[in-house]
Amino acid sequence: MSSTVIRLAETAEHSSSSLNPYAVGGVTLAILLFLLVALLMFGKGRDHS
C-alpha cells in the first residue's frame, strides 16, 4: 500500500506541469484584488452601524 503511494508521489513530482506558477499566482492575485475592490465599493454606500 505505502509503496504504491510513494510510487504515485514520485511520478507526480517528476511530471512537467504546463501551468506557469507565476501565471497562476498573478491570476489569483487579480481575482483577490477585484474582490477586495468590489467589497470596498459595496460598503462605501452603506451607513456605519
KOLLO-432105 format. One record per residue: residue number from 1; x, y, z of N, C-alpha, C, O in turn. Coordinates in steps of 0.2 Angstrom, whole numbers, always signed. Atoms other than C-alpha are relative to their C-alpha. Example, Ala and Ser with C-alpha at 12.3 -4.5 7.8 and 13.67 -1.06 7.14 Angstrom:
<rs>
- i;n_px;n_py;n_pz;ca_px;ca_py;ca_pz;c_px;c_py;c_pz;o_px;o_py;o_pz
- 1;+4;-6;+0;+62;-22;+39;+4;+6;+0;+9;+5;+3 $
- 2;-4;-6;-1;+68;-5;+36;-4;+5;+3;-1;+11;+4 $
</rs>
This chain:
<rs>
- i;n_px;n_py;n_pz;ca_px;ca_py;ca_pz;c_px;c_py;c_pz;o_px;o_py;o_pz
- 1;+4;-6;+0;+0;+0;+0;+4;+6;+0;+3;+11;-4 $
- 2;-4;-6;+0;+13;+13;+5;+5;+0;-6;+6;+6;-8 $
- 3;-4;+0;+6;+24;+8;-10;-3;+3;-6;-1;+6;-10 $
- 4;+4;-3;+5;+10;+12;-21;-1;+8;+0;+0;+11;-5 $
- 5;+0;-7;-2;+8;+29;-13;+6;+4;-2;+6;+9;-5 $
- 6;-6;-3;+1;+26;+33;-14;+2;+0;-8;+4;+5;-10 $
- 7;-1;+1;+7;+27;+27;-32;-4;+6;-4;-2;+9;-9 $
- 8;+5;-5;+3;+12;+39;-37;+3;+7;+2;+3;+11;-2 $
- 9;-2;-6;-2;+20;+53;-27;+6;+2;-4;+7;+8;-6 $
- 10;-6;-1;+4;+37;+51;-37;-2;+2;-7;+1;+6;-10 $
- 11;+2;-2;+7;+28;+51;-54;-3;+7;+0;-2;+10;-5 $
- 12;+3;-6;+0;+18;+66;-49;+5;+6;+1;+4;+11;-2 $
- 13;-5;-5;-2;+33;+75;-43;+5;+2;-7;+7;+7;-8 $
- 14;-4;+0;+6;+43;+72;-60;-4;+2;-6;-1;+4;-11 $
- 15;+4;-2;+6;+29;+76;-72;+0;+7;-1;+0;+11;+4 $
- 16;-1;-7;+1;+31;+93;-80;-7;+3;-1;-12;+0;-4 $
- 17;+6;-4;+0;+16;+105;-77;+0;+5;-6;+5;+8;-7 $
- 18;+0;-5;+6;+10;+115;-92;-2;+7;+3;-2;+12;-1 $
- 19;+2;-6;-3;+4;+129;-80;+6;+3;+3;+10;+0;+7 $
- 20;-5;-4;-2;+16;+143;-76;-2;+2;+7;-7;+5;+8 $
- 21;+2;-2;-6;+16;+146;-57;-1;+7;+1;-5;+9;+5 $
- 22;+0;-7;-1;+19;+164;-59;-7;+3;-3;-10;+7;-1 $
- 23;+7;-2;+3;+3;+165;-71;-5;-2;+5;-10;+2;+6 $
- 24;+5;+2;-5;-7;+156;-58;+0;+4;+6;-6;+6;+8 $
- 25;-1;-5;-6;-1;+167;-44;-3;+7;-2;-6;+10;+2 $
- 26;+3;-7;+3;-5;+183;-55;-7;+0;-1;-11;+5;+1 $
- 27;+7;+0;+1;-22;+177;-59;-4;+0;+7;-9;+3;+8 $
- 28;+3;+0;-7;-26;+173;-41;+0;+7;+4;-4;+9;+7 $
- 29;-1;-7;-3;-19;+190;-35;-5;+5;-4;-8;+9;+0 $
- 30;+5;-5;+4;-30;+199;-49;-7;-2;+3;-11;+3;+4 $
- 31;+7;+2;-2;-46;+189;-43;-1;+3;+7;-6;+6;+9 $
- 32;+0;-2;-6;-42;+193;-25;-1;+8;+1;-5;+11;+5 $
- 33;+0;-8;+0;-39;+212;-28;-7;+2;-3;-9;+7;+0 $
- 34;+7;-2;+3;-55;+213;-39;-5;-1;+6;-10;+3;+7 $
- 35;+5;+1;-6;-65;+205;-24;+1;+5;+5;-4;+7;+8 $
- 36;-1;-5;-5;-57;+217;-12;-3;+7;-2;-6;+11;+2 $
- 37;+2;-6;+2;-61;+232;-23;-8;+0;+0;-11;+5;+1 $
- 38;+7;+0;+0;-79;+226;-25;-3;+0;+7;-8;+3;+8 $
- 39;+2;-1;-7;-81;+224;-6;+0;+7;+2;-4;+9;+5 $
- 40;+0;-6;-3;-75;+241;-3;-5;+5;-4;-8;+9;-1 $
- 41;+5;-4;+4;-86;+249;-17;-7;-2;+3;-11;+3;+4 $
- 42;+6;+2;-2;-101;+239;-10;-1;+3;+7;-7;+6;+9 $
- 43;+1;-2;-7;-98;+245;+8;+1;+8;+0;-1;+11;+5 $
- 44;+0;-7;+0;-95;+263;+3;-7;+4;+0;-7;+9;+3 $
- 45;+6;-3;+0;-113;+267;+0;-5;-2;+6;-10;+1;+7 $
- 46;+4;+2;-6;-119;+260;+17;+2;+4;+6;+8;+6;+7 $
- 47;-1;-4;-6;-121;+269;+33;+4;-5;+5;+3;-11;+5 $
- 48;-3;+3;-5;-110;+264;+48;-5;-2;+6;-9;+2;+7 $
- 49;+5;+1;-6;-119;+255;+62;+3;+1;+7;+0;+0;+12 $
</rs>
